[in-house]
Amino acid sequence: MTVTDALLAPVLAADPRRPLITFYDDATGERLEFSGETLANWIAKTANLLRDECDVEPGQRVAVLLPAHWQTAVALLGAWWNGAVVVGDPAGADVALADAEHLDAAAAAGLVVGFSLDAFGRPLADLPGDAVDYASEVRMHGDAFAPSPVPGDAPALADASVDDVVGTARRRAAELGYDAGSRVLSTADWPLTPDGDLVDGLLAVLAAGGSLVQVRHADEAGLARRAETERATLR
C-alpha cells in the first residue's frame, strides 16, 4: 500500500465531501477550499501526469522543490501514489517538481515539471523548453488512478519507508491530539524530512482524518481572527 492510499482512503471513506484542505495566501488574497473528493481528483490527475508524461515508476526519485501550498500536497501525494521516493535534492532525481524560484536548481534532475502555483491555473512563465508545465498539462489527465503495489518497506521519503512515514504520521496525530474533528491552522513550511512540520502540519492531519487550514505569507496579526472564522486550532 502506498502512503497516499494509507492516508487518503480512510478520509474518503468517512466523508469525501467534507473540507480537507483550505488554502490561504495572504500576499495574493486567495482562499481555496478542497473537499477530500476534489483533492483526490487533483492527486489522481497529478499521479497520472507523473506516470504518463514523466515515466515515474515505483522506486524512482522525485524531488519536490515547492513551498507549503495546496498544490504541494497534491504533488507529494501524487508522487507517493506512484510509489516514488520523495527527496529534497534534485541531483540524481528522475524528476523535479519546482516553482519559479527553484527552476535553476531543479535542472539537476532528469526532467523538470514547473509549477506556477497560480490560483487561476496560468502557466509558468520562462519555463525551459524541455520542461513540463504542470498547470497546462495536469487538467488533461484522468481523475482516477490505479497504483502499482508498493511494499511497506519501500522507501517513500528520503530514507524513510512507506510504513515509517505512515506510522510516524499516525503517532504524531495521537501525540498532538488530532482526531477526525480537528481543524488545524498552520503557517509552517514543509521540509522534506520524515519528522517535523511536513508530518505535524500535513500528514498527521490527514492520518487523523482532520482538516487543514494552510496559510502562506501569513499576516500574523490576523491569524487569531482567521482561526476563529475557520473554527480552527492555531498550531
Beta strands, then each sheet from edge to edge (+ up, - down):
strand 1: 19-25
strand 2: 30-35
strand 3: 61-65
strand 4: 85-87
strand 5: 95-99
strand 6: 111-115
strand 7: 132-133
strand 8: 155-157
strand 9: 160-161
strand 10: 183-186
strand 11: 211-216
strand 12: 233-234
sheet 1: 2+ 1- 11- 10- 12-
sheet 2: 4+ 3+ 5+ 6+ 7+
sheet 3: 8+ 9-
end
